[in-house]
Amino acid sequence: MPATLRDIAKRLGISVSTVSYALNGGPRPVPEEIRQKVLEVARELDYRPNRLARSMVTGKTETVAVVPPVVTRHMLQSPYIHAILSNIADAVGEHGYDILLHTSATPMDDTTLVSSLLSGKVDGILLIAPPSTSQVPQQLRQRHVPCVVLSARVEGLPCVYADNAAGIVEALDWLMAYGHSRIGYIGGPITSYDAQQRLIALMDYVREHQLHIPPEWVAEGDFTAEGAKAGARRMLSHPERPTAILAANDEAAAGVIQVAQEMGIEVPQALSVIGFDDTPFAQVLSPRLSTVRQPLDEMASEAVRLLMDWIEQREPPRERDRVFPTTLVLRDSTAPAPIE
């Protein structure tokens, strides 16, 4: 039978409440000498705390909610979501907390979602890439709920995201340096902060370098391989097709490669392809994908740190935007432009 607080109290000849305060750090102070004795006996008896009971004492659930950008049946199949959730779970676990992945079988409006998040089951909330149309971040901010945004920028909340513009510029600089002037682009959803920033960076670069990119060489995608295929097929059917396609994420790049292979266009000999994210998925594609790496592990750790600071200190962190640098990772899907 597992040891209880009463067993520890009986061994030391002190009250159960004193044992609880010593193990939970309050709410009343306990002399350090007694606290150390309680911890020693707890180890000897292999005491394992009841999280529900502890939450009643501390007022904390030791759980944070993680809200993905879109809840669908196939959400966890996304390489980006899979990678970022894995990193978040690891980071949260290091703080002794659990995560509650917020999902819904049916579409949920913003007000209902906020009500669900505030049902008392979690101490804080981590929003992954909330769409620009969502009112959830601002509703949580107005209620002073500990909340951190990952992979987006929301006014008034701590945000962690990659330097999207620098990543796009580095990819384009490499393509230009190796003779590519006919460059296509597959974007992401217009409501995605990352997709918006990457498209803006592309268009700024095009204007600055006076590149001629026909409108049909720029396509909106949805961050999926299937969503990228129509745009890729249109570009690669053009009489003067691009020699390189830059995609707003790795999944879209995979769709480009698949279309090229179906059309008999060799990658990278006739077409270079670059993605964005550098999820583990990028290395199992054939050819292995060149991509702009955003450090998802470091970003997840920093987002969790900011959230934990807010929870523990009961006030939002002073630092707001944390922007992480990107790195171009060259693999097998890129080569110098073909000589014509």
Secondary structure, 3 states (H helix, E strand, C coil): CCCCHHHHHHHHCCCHHHHHHHHHCCCCCCCHHHHHHHHHHHHHCCCCCCHHHHHHHHCCCCEEEEECCCCCCCHHHCHHHHHHHHHHHHHHHHCCCEEEECCCCCCCCHHHHHHHHCCCCCCEEEEECCCCCCCHHHHHHHCCCCEEEECCCCCCCCEEEECHHHHHHHHHHHHHHCCCCCEEEECCCCCCHHHHHHHHHHHHHHHHHCCCCCHHHEECCCCCHHHHHHHHHHHHCCCCCCCEEEECCHHHHHHHHHHHHHCCCCCCCCCEEEEEECCHHHHCCCCCCEEEECCHHHHHHHHHHHHHHHHHHCCCCCCCEEEECCEEECCCCCCCCCCC
